[in-house]
């Protein structure tokens, strides 16, 4: 058998098994993350108004759809609303991710979300729009930190600061990233606790 044919057979025989193994590992990691998020949110179910399942599922689906870390989204929610789905800011931002009507208009205008009535008080809708908006900002600025600053300050103000070579405000970004690190530790502890309980 020629070397080229042997290599091709090895790829054909070995390739799919590796791909199946990789797919299995990916699915297992997603299932573990889903379980962690659900457990973490269920422990705070009162804060999210009995919607832990819905919120966990929305965070996971929307994060995957927009290639964002679900723990980052969880951190944004923690900083924005402390998981109070009824939160309303002085500027009219609503819900878990503190979304304003102007954001909905912008996303509809950009074709990022469908044009329909969006109930920002609905946790699932709020997460869907908030994650879409954050992903839109990451795409717009090409940098997660700048996108987070724009999520807090608004993209127009951040563009003006960039154009004027001014420093981008970092306090909000630091808060979110600190919360993300802290949440990662808490989620890892959920796994550790489950392992102890099972063992």
C-alpha positions in Angstrom: 0.0 0.0 0.0 1.4 3.4 -0.9 2.1 5.9 1.8 -0.5 8.4 0.4 -3.2 5.7 0.3 -2.3 4.6 3.9 -2.5 8.2 5.0 -5.9 8.7 3.3 -7.3 5.5 4.9 -6.0 6.6 8.3 -7.7 10.0 7.8 -11.0 8.3 6.7 -10.9 5.7 9.5 -9.4 7.9 12.2 -10.9 11.2 11.2 -14.6 10.7 11.9 -13.8 9.0 15.3 -11.9 12.1 16.3 -14.6 14.4 15.0 -17.3 12.3 16.9 -15.1 12.5 20.0 -14.6 16.2 19.7 -18.4 16.7 19.1 -19.1 14.6 22.2 -16.7 16.6 24.3 -18.2 19.9 23.0 -21.7 18.7 23.8 -20.6 17.4 27.3 -19.0 20.8 28.0 -22.2 22.6 26.9 -24.3 20.3 29.1 -22.0 20.9 32.1 -22.2 24.7 31.6 -26.0 24.5 31.2 -26.2 22.6 34.5 -23.9 25.1 36.3 -25.9 28.1 35.1 -29.1 26.5 36.0 -28.0 25.5 39.5 -26.5 29.0 40.1 -29.6 30.8 38.9 -32.0 28.3 40.7 -30.3 29.3 43.9 -31.3 32.9 43.2 -34.7 32.0 41.7 -36.5 34.6 43.8 -34.4 37.3 42.2 -35.3 36.4 38.7 -38.9 35.9 39.6 -39.1 32.1 39.3 -37.7 32.2 35.8 -34.3 30.5 36.4 -34.9 27.8 33.8 -35.9 30.4 31.1 -33.1 32.8 31.9 -30.5 30.0 31.9 -31.7 28.6 28.6 -31.8 32.1 27.1 -28.3 33.0 28.2 -27.0 29.7 26.8 -28.8 29.9 23.5 -28.1 33.6 22.8 -24.5 33.3 23.9 -23.9 30.4 21.5 -25.8 32.1 18.7 -23.6 35.2 19.0 -20.3 33.5 20.0 -20.1 35.2 23.5 -19.2 33.6 26.8 -22.4 32.8 28.7 -20.5 33.7 32.0 -19.8 37.1 30.5 -23.5 37.6 29.9 -24.2 36.4 33.4 -21.7 39.0 34.7 -23.3 41.8 32.6 -26.7 40.9 34.1 -25.2 40.9 37.6 -23.7 44.3 37.2 -26.7 45.8 35.3 -29.7 44.6 37.4 -28.5 42.2 40.1 -30.9 39.7 38.4 -33.9 41.9 39.1 -36.1 41.3 36.0 -38.3 44.3 37.0 -35.4 46.7 37.3 -35.8 50.1 35.6 -33.1 52.7 35.5 -33.5 56.5 35.6 -32.8 56.5 31.9 -35.6 54.0 31.1 -33.4 50.9 30.7 -35.4 47.8 31.7 -35.0 44.3 32.9 -32.1 41.9 33.5 -29.8 43.4 30.9 -31.1 47.0 31.3 -32.1 47.4 27.7 -33.6 50.7 26.4 -36.2 51.1 23.6 -33.6 53.0 21.6 -31.4 49.8 21.5 -34.4 47.8 20.2 -34.9 50.4 17.4 -31.2 50.3 16.6 -31.1 46.5 16.4 -34.3 46.4 14.3 -32.8 49.1 12.0 -29.6 47.1 11.6 -31.6 43.9 10.9 -30.2 42.2 14.0 -33.6 41.4 15.5 -37.0 41.1 13.9 -39.3 44.1 13.8 -42.1 43.3 16.2 -43.2 44.2 19.7 -40.5 43.5 22.2 -41.6 43.2 25.8 -38.4 44.2 27.6 -39.9 43.1 31.0 -40.0 39.5 29.7 -36.6 38.0 30.9 -36.2 35.8 27.8 -36.8 38.7 25.4 -34.6 41.0 27.5 -31.7 38.5 27.4 -32.2 37.9 23.7 -32.0 41.6 22.9 -29.2 42.4 25.5 -27.0 39.7 24.1 -27.7 40.7 20.5 -26.8 44.3 21.4 -23.5 43.3 23.1 -22.6 41.1 20.1 -23.5 44.0 17.8 -21.1 46.3 19.8 -18.3 43.7 19.7 -18.8 43.5 15.9 -18.9 47.3 15.6 -15.7 48.0 17.7 -13.8 44.7 17.2 -12.8 44.7 20.9 -14.7 43.2 23.8 -13.5 45.8 26.3 -14.6 48.7 24.1 -17.9 47.0 23.4 -18.5 46.7 27.1 -17.8 50.3 27.6 -20.2 51.1 24.8 -22.8 48.9 26.4 -22.6 51.2 29.4 -21.9 54.6 27.9 -23.5 54.2 24.5 -21.7 53.7 21.2 -21.9 57.3 20.1 -20.0 58.6 23.2 -17.4 55.9 22.9 -16.9 56.6 19.1 -16.5 60.3 20.0 -13.9 59.4 22.6 -12.0 57.2 20.2 -12.1 59.9 17.5 -10.7 62.4 20.0 -8.0 60.0 21.2 -9.5 60.1 24.7 -9.3 57.4 27.3 -12.2 55.0 27.2 -14.0 54.8 30.6 -12.9 51.5 32.2 -14.7 51.3 35.6 -17.8 49.4 34.2 -15.6 47.1 32.1 -13.5 46.3 35.2 -16.6 45.6 37.2 -18.0 43.2 34.6 -14.7 41.3 34.1 -14.3 41.0 37.9 -17.8 39.7 38.2 -17.1 37.2 35.3 -14.0 35.9 37.1 -15.9 35.6 40.4 -18.8 33.8 38.7 -16.4 31.3 37.0 -15.1 30.4 40.5 -18.6 30.0 41.8 -19.6 27.8 38.9 -16.5 25.6 39.3 -17.5 25.2 43.0 -20.9 23.9 41.9 -19.1 21.2 39.9 -16.9 20.4 42.9 -19.9 20.3 45.2 -21.7 17.9 42.8 -18.7 15.7 42.7 -18.5 15.5 46.5 -22.2 14.7 46.7 -21.9 12.0 44.0 -18.7 10.4 45.6 
